[in-house]
Amino acid sequence: MNITKIHLPRRTFLRGMGVAVALPFLDSMVPAQTPLAKTAANPRIRLAYCYIPHGGVMSNWTPVAEGSNFELSRTLMPLQPFRDQVVVVSNLAHKLAGPSGPGDSGGDHGRSPSVFLNGVHPKRTEGEDVRAGTTVDQIAAQHIGQDTPLPSLELATEDMTGLIGACDVGFSCSYTNTISWRTPTTPLPMEINPRVVFDRLFGDGSNAAERVARIQREHSILDAVTAQISHLQRGLGANDRNRVAEYLDNVREIERRIQLTEAKNSSSIKVPTTPIGIPDDHVEHSKMMFDLMALAYQADITRISTFMMAREVSYRTFPQIGVPDPFHATSHHQDNPEKLEKLTKINTYHVSLIAYFMDKLKAIQDGDGTLLDHSLILFGSSMSNSNLHNHSPLPVFVAGGACGRMKGGRHIKYPEDTPMANLLSTTLTKAGLTEEHLGDATGILTEV
């Protein structure tokens, strides 16, 4: 039996001036006399959809063998510590990311992001009359997202807010600025600033002046609730005390890193019109965003996130891995061995960031398992051979335990041109939902 000194509501917050710190799930939130096993048997699933542009070098991506006796490919090797919770899915296609006919040529970079999570061919327009399809993350948000303070979280690492007009031939920048669509005509903005995300997770209606004052004082949000933390900890059992301490340490560490970044830009702090807290280092930036996602999952602030890890036609360079060339230029490799090698390094780098995220989730206890056990991560692109701008076979894998609904350690090869929308629909079934009309889906991938 679970009898603790106090009983806390599931939605418990530590409140201070301008902040509200949600708590992770604790034993004390289970009513007295309720067996913990009963609560642990029904964990909450978390969904993460991560996107990369410009496809992949498929010869270095796709494992040779199928089934459970496969070896991870060179590009996927960073996932080796988590192999048992990874399913590589081959031969999927996003045909509707390509042209629909003679009058729809070009524009593959414009279509690819907008098709990734819905399988719907977008309307060709450079104006404001954009139309695509409601994405899988927002379908999930309409259902399981309503039980959390934030129904969903949309993140990116490259600034897209100032781009208007056409970003690809015949396609508005609205198509390349996001992978998340609330409705067929409502693309959602992706946030690149870790400070803004942090304030979304923990702010409590504070105005811009209060946030600036707090930043300039370099005080942690936890300083505002120190007395409440001490009072709370005195009434908790040992397991809960340790869990709260670990969670608050994560909060403080992320805020410390944000503050270090902001200190470099303290002379030009403007909230919210000028983003602050954006690391110059791409590795640190990406890891910080993944840390914020994990923190949001841990505190059950949201259970659904999307992460646009790079934008289409990205000119980011990667000197830290020996690729000083722009991403997009490298992707047009023309089968040049040197460029293929560089693109493989970029692909492997992005996979290594997912491995970092998985390691973060694995380290956080969640009920009878870890956050990784209770998460489903989908990672991939809407493009295959970036030199050809084709959309099959796609570089895609799913990872995590999905609350016991997904068995990892497998490479599944489907018939050529199996709709990617089938996998999107499958992620909904893993979350306990059904969706019969998601893009060009023809069914559920029951083997995943």
MIVEXGU-317564 format. One line per 8 residues: number of its first residue (from 1); their letters; for each residue z, x, y negated of C-alpha. Coordinates in Angstrom, 3 decimals, padded with zeros to 6 digits. Each point is the difference from the previous one (the first is absolute). Example, Ala and Ser with C-alpha at 12.3 -4.5 7.8 and 13.67 -1.06 7.14 Angstrom:
1> as> 007.800,012.300,004.500  -000.660,001.370,-003.440
***
This chain:
1> mnitkihl> 000.000,000.000,000.000  -000.593,001.060,-003.594  003.124,-000.539,-002.101  000.091,002.046,-003.198  002.374,000.111,-002.940  -002.421,-001.922,-002.212  -003.120,-002.110,000.364  -002.848,000.701,-002.416
9> prrtflrg> -002.954,-002.283,-000.729  -003.334,001.494,001.124  -001.122,000.078,-003.633  002.818,002.112,-001.448  -000.637,001.995,-003.197  002.033,002.557,-001.884  -000.570,-000.932,-003.642  000.347,002.078,-003.143
17> mgvavalp> -001.538,-000.032,-003.462  -003.700,-000.590,000.540  000.044,000.816,003.726  000.497,-001.753,003.316  000.302,002.156,003.103  -000.735,-001.925,003.198  001.838,001.065,003.140  -001.552,000.734,003.397
25> fldsmvpa> 000.797,-002.194,002.995  003.605,000.592,001.074  002.185,-001.106,002.887  002.167,-001.728,-002.611  -002.890,-002.359,-000.783  000.216,-001.503,003.478  002.462,-002.935,000.037  003.218,000.658,001.897
33> qtplakta> -000.108,-000.964,003.705  -003.796,000.470,000.020  -001.138,002.534,002.628  -001.831,002.896,-001.644  -002.494,-000.024,002.862  -001.165,-003.450,-001.033  -000.737,001.175,-003.528  -001.544,003.286,001.117
41> anprirla> -002.336,-001.852,002.356  -001.815,-001.544,-002.966  -000.873,002.911,-002.316  -002.155,-000.522,-003.082  -003.444,001.559,000.231  -001.313,002.146,-002.863  -003.737,000.334,-000.641  -001.686,002.939,-001.728
49> ycyiphgg> -003.759,000.181,-000.654  -001.199,003.446,-001.140  -003.527,000.726,-001.206  -002.079,003.129,-000.408  -003.531,000.091,-001.488  -003.075,001.933,001.109  000.381,-000.508,003.732  000.581,002.918,002.341
57> vmsnwtpv> -001.599,002.698,002.118  -000.059,-002.164,003.106  -000.681,002.857,002.413  003.336,001.495,-001.041  001.761,-003.381,-000.257  -000.769,-001.779,003.291  001.960,001.055,003.110  -002.187,000.883,002.982
65> aegsnfel> 001.904,-001.866,002.707  000.953,-003.689,000.016  003.153,-001.737,001.142  003.452,001.564,000.092  -001.109,003.413,001.316  -001.730,001.061,-003.189  000.562,002.963,-002.253  000.175,-000.439,-003.733
73> srtlmplq> -003.040,001.311,-001.824  000.141,002.827,-002.503  000.207,-002.381,-002.959  002.703,-002.129,001.612  002.101,002.943,001.201  002.682,-000.495,-002.726  000.938,-003.176,001.897  000.987,001.958,003.123
81> pfrdqvvv> 003.787,-000.484,-000.503  -000.630,-003.758,-000.064  -002.769,-000.202,002.600  001.906,-002.602,002.032  -000.085,-002.359,-002.989  -003.656,000.457,-000.945  -003.014,-002.052,001.129  -003.410,001.429,-000.937
89> vsnlahkl> -002.555,-002.800,-000.180  -003.661,001.058,000.245  -003.366,-001.665,-000.657  001.210,-002.471,-002.621  -002.412,-000.952,-002.771  000.075,-001.469,-003.487  -003.614,-001.158,-000.070  000.650,-002.167,-003.064
97> agpsgpgd> 000.812,003.133,-001.984  -003.708,000.788,000.208  -002.928,-001.686,-001.778  -000.757,-003.597,000.926  -003.724,000.298,-000.687  -002.740,001.673,-002.060  001.537,-001.070,-003.324  003.395,001.384,000.918
105> sggdhgrs> -000.795,003.674,000.489  002.447,002.655,-001.198  003.552,-000.836,-001.014  001.686,001.160,003.223  002.859,001.602,-001.943  000.485,-003.291,-001.857  000.047,-002.137,003.119  002.088,002.234,002.258
113> psvflngv> 003.472,-000.491,-001.560  -000.458,-003.726,-000.531  -001.059,-000.565,003.622  002.630,002.222,001.638  002.749,-002.613,000.442  -002.007,-003.220,000.169  -003.403,000.591,001.629  -001.712,-002.038,-002.737
121> hpkrtege> -003.223,001.058,-001.718  000.777,000.125,-003.751  -002.117,-001.622,-002.663  -002.328,002.477,-001.678  000.970,-000.008,-003.676  000.862,002.451,-002.745  001.757,-002.712,-002.003  003.295,-001.825,000.239
129> dvragttv> -001.256,-002.613,002.479  001.145,002.046,003.001  000.435,-001.606,003.401  001.049,001.494,003.321  002.595,-001.404,002.401  003.751,-000.379,000.324  001.221,003.152,001.725  002.129,000.200,003.128
137> dqiaaqhi> 003.006,001.373,-001.886  000.013,-003.003,-002.321  -000.398,-002.428,002.890  003.115,001.603,001.478  001.706,-000.093,-003.412  -000.531,-003.764,-000.186  002.026,-000.349,003.175  002.490,002.761,000.803
145> gqdtplps> -000.065,001.389,-003.549  001.739,-003.017,-001.466  003.338,001.025,001.509  000.282,003.180,-002.087  000.367,000.678,-003.750  -003.507,001.516,-000.102  -002.546,-001.768,002.225  -002.101,003.183,000.085
153> lelatedm> -000.356,003.446,-001.530  -003.353,001.490,-001.094  -000.166,003.768,-000.552  -002.558,002.708,-000.773  -000.115,003.619,-001.164  -002.978,000.054,-002.356  -000.153,-001.771,-003.364  -002.348,-002.967,000.115
161> tgligacd> 001.349,-002.278,-002.728  -002.248,001.291,-002.787  -003.248,-000.369,001.928  -002.027,-003.047,-000.973  -003.629,-001.017,000.334  -001.909,001.349,003.002  001.468,002.741,002.201  -002.876,-000.126,002.498
169> vgfscsyt> -003.537,-001.327,-000.075  000.273,-003.761,-000.493  003.760,-000.163,000.536  002.820,-000.430,-002.484  002.857,002.485,-000.116  002.210,-002.899,001.113  -001.388,000.609,003.497  000.842,003.712,000.072
177> ntiswrtp> 003.385,-000.286,-001.746  001.855,-001.678,002.863  000.040,-000.860,003.692  002.238,-003.061,-000.459  -001.251,-003.468,-000.998  002.445,-002.886,-000.454  -002.883,-002.498,-000.025  -003.787,000.468,000.264
185> ttplpmei> -000.144,000.299,-003.804  003.318,001.781,-000.683  000.090,003.750,000.662  003.492,001.468,-000.273  000.696,003.161,-002.033  001.181,003.084,001.865  002.925,001.867,-001.562  -000.191,003.820,-000.169
193> nprvvfdr> 003.215,000.747,-001.917  003.063,000.620,002.203  002.376,-000.832,-002.890  -001.610,-003.408,-000.487  000.251,-000.645,003.740  003.637,001.137,000.014  000.808,-002.373,-002.862  -001.783,-002.833,001.797
201> lfgdgsna> 002.185,000.598,003.024  003.300,000.438,-001.848  -000.436,-001.234,-003.573  001.662,-003.290,-000.942  -001.891,-001.314,-003.001  000.764,002.977,-002.237  -002.274,000.395,-002.985  -002.081,003.047,-000.863
209> aervariq> 002.589,001.405,-002.441  002.766,-000.128,002.626  -002.176,001.735,002.567  -000.951,002.744,-002.449  003.661,000.496,-000.941  000.937,000.324,003.650  -002.812,002.482,000.635  000.963,002.116,-003.006
217> rehsilda> 003.672,000.071,001.072  -001.170,001.026,003.473  002.626,-002.252,001.530  -000.583,-001.327,003.479  -000.083,-003.754,000.485  002.773,000.617,002.514  002.260,001.179,-002.831  -000.063,-003.564,-001.327
225> vtaqishl> 001.384,-001.398,003.253  002.396,002.781,001.085  003.092,-002.209,-000.172  -001.679,-002.685,002.116  -001.073,002.589,002.570  003.569,001.288,000.373  001.386,-003.527,000.315  -002.656,-000.950,002.552
233> qrglgand> 000.481,003.086,002.154  003.735,-000.634,000.339  -000.689,-003.291,001.733  -002.700,001.167,002.408  000.225,001.278,003.531  -000.879,003.615,000.835  -003.608,-000.726,001.064  -000.700,-001.984,-003.156
241> rnrvaeyl> 001.605,002.641,-002.231  -002.276,002.642,001.476  -003.056,-002.242,-000.317  000.709,-000.820,-003.645  000.677,003.662,-000.808  -003.293,001.088,001.569  -001.935,-002.709,-001.833  001.569,000.794,-003.387
249> dnvreier> -000.678,003.698,000.565  -003.683,-000.888,000.458  000.039,-002.022,-003.228  001.600,002.817,-001.963  -002.313,002.675,001.427  -003.165,-001.945,-000.892  001.298,-000.675,-003.496  000.895,003.681,-000.401
257> riqlteak> -003.560,000.991,000.840  -001.395,-002.567,-002.424  002.293,001.285,-002.748  -001.114,003.590,000.597  -003.597,-001.095,-000.427  000.814,-002.001,-003.126  001.818,002.939,-001.558  -003.360,001.732,-000.286
265> nsssikvp> -001.283,-002.924,-002.085  003.156,-000.978,-001.917  -001.575,000.534,-003.410  -002.485,-002.835,000.499  002.010,-002.690,001.799  -001.445,-003.440,-000.574  000.929,-002.961,002.137  -001.903,-001.747,001.345
273> ttpigipd> -003.337,000.716,-001.693  -000.130,003.702,000.865  000.819,000.722,003.657  002.617,002.687,000.597  001.451,001.554,003.097  -003.362,000.823,001.599  000.171,003.396,001.722  -002.821,002.442,-000.658
281> dhvehskm> 000.196,001.105,003.618  -001.878,-002.413,002.256  002.117,000.752,003.060  003.212,-000.762,-001.897  -001.554,-003.107,-001.554  -001.132,-001.397,003.358  003.297,000.788,001.720  001.941,-001.615,-002.818
289> mfdlmala> -002.012,-003.195,000.401  000.593,000.006,003.749  003.713,000.594,-000.623  000.073,-003.026,-002.299  -001.738,-002.098,002.647  002.577,001.064,002.578  002.830,-000.733,-002.408  -001.406,-003.468,-000.741
297> yqaditri> -000.205,-000.682,003.750  003.516,001.326,000.595  001.504,-002.276,-002.664  -002.256,-002.896,001.055  -001.318,-000.265,-003.556  -003.449,-000.451,001.486  -001.489,000.052,003.488  -003.660,000.385,-000.969
305> stfmmare> -001.718,002.853,-001.811  -003.470,001.331,-000.684  -000.719,003.583,-000.994  -003.346,001.163,-001.392  000.452,003.697,000.723  -003.142,000.908,-001.960  -002.647,-001.983,-001.853  -003.678,-000.191,000.775
313> vsyrtfpq> -002.125,002.693,-001.694  003.186,002.025,-000.407  -000.333,003.343,-001.722  003.402,001.222,001.087  000.069,003.554,001.317  002.268,001.377,002.713  000.664,003.684,-000.731  003.267,-000.194,001.959
321> igvpdpfh> -002.048,-000.279,003.229  -002.774,002.343,-001.061  -002.417,-002.645,-001.304  -000.574,000.508,-003.745  -003.081,-002.232,000.073  000.115,-003.658,-001.172  000.623,-002.521,002.781  -003.116,-002.116,-000.624
329> atshhqdn> -002.350,002.966,-000.283  001.421,001.417,003.222  -000.551,-003.313,001.777  -003.750,000.284,-000.617  -000.113,002.856,002.455  -003.687,-000.205,001.055  001.198,001.262,003.398  000.826,003.338,-001.568
337> pekleklt> 002.581,001.656,002.318  002.001,001.383,-002.921  000.296,-003.411,-001.670  000.767,-001.705,003.310  002.838,002.463,000.488  001.370,-000.767,-003.459  -000.252,-003.754,000.543  001.793,000.374,003.332
345> kintyhvs> 002.814,001.810,-001.799  000.252,-002.871,-002.519  000.048,-002.575,002.808  002.716,001.946,001.828  002.008,000.310,-003.192  000.026,-003.775,-000.499  001.050,-000.523,003.624  002.845,002.487,-000.536
353> liayfmdk> 001.309,-002.204,-002.811  000.145,-002.953,002.396  001.913,002.230,002.407  002.451,000.714,-002.830  000.433,-003.752,-000.556  000.539,-000.600,003.707  002.604,002.751,000.132  001.776,-001.618,-002.949
361> lkaiqdgd> 000.038,-003.406,001.707  001.137,001.499,003.294  003.050,001.528,-001.688  001.252,-003.354,-001.326  002.025,-002.204,002.337  -000.916,-003.676,-000.038  001.982,-002.286,002.273  -000.496,001.057,003.610
369> gtlldhsl> -002.786,002.442,-000.857  -001.558,001.851,-002.904  -002.220,-001.131,-002.822  -002.912,001.611,001.841  000.787,-002.109,003.069  -000.140,-003.083,-002.197  -003.098,000.911,-002.029  -003.739,-000.280,000.454
377> ilfgssms> -002.066,002.508,-001.976  -003.770,-000.332,-000.244  -001.886,003.035,-001.337  -003.717,000.356,-000.501  -003.155,-000.334,-002.062  -002.877,-002.435,-000.436  -002.512,002.831,000.257  -000.928,002.176,002.961
385> nsnlhnhs> -002.521,002.782,-000.708  000.414,000.410,-003.740  -003.289,001.845,-000.294  -001.829,-003.054,001.331  002.323,-002.603,-001.569  000.095,-001.851,003.310  002.859,-002.221,001.108  000.253,000.556,003.745
393> plpvfvag> 001.741,001.472,001.942  002.993,000.054,-002.322  002.850,002.534,000.004  002.983,-002.258,000.750  003.350,000.092,001.750  003.124,-002.148,000.097  003.517,001.328,000.464  003.594,-001.100,000.394
401> gacgrmkg> 001.753,-002.214,002.489  -000.735,-003.343,-001.711  003.389,-001.303,001.207  -000.916,000.637,003.622  -003.374,-001.738,-000.271  -002.158,003.137,000.105  -000.106,002.707,002.661  -001.020,003.373,-001.384
409> grhikype> -001.361,003.174,001.563  -003.495,-001.372,000.572  -003.621,000.404,-001.084  -001.882,-003.296,000.276  -003.786,000.056,-000.253  -001.613,-003.393,-000.633  -003.690,-000.904,000.186  -002.023,001.358,-002.915
417> dtpmanll> 000.204,-001.990,-003.236  003.107,-001.986,000.956  001.109,-001.584,-003.311  002.819,001.838,-001.761  001.180,-003.481,-001.030  001.039,-000.489,003.636  002.582,002.753,-000.448  001.129,-001.492,-003.317
425> sttltkag> 000.530,-003.349,001.711  001.859,001.775,002.784  002.516,001.450,-002.465  000.824,-003.552,-001.056  000.664,-001.040,003.584  002.316,003.019,000.376  001.886,-001.374,-002.999  000.299,-003.382,001.688
433> lteehlgd> -002.789,-001.633,-002.020  -003.440,-001.328,000.839  -003.152,000.100,-002.088  -003.208,-001.363,001.507  -002.390,000.545,-002.901  000.570,003.514,-001.293  -003.370,001.324,-001.161  -002.470,000.589,002.822
441> atgiltev> 002.672,000.132,002.724  -001.073,-001.223,003.418  003.383,000.154,001.692  003.222,001.914,000.575  000.125,003.488,001.502  002.414,-000.848,002.780  000.022,003.591,001.329  001.553,001.383,-003.218
***
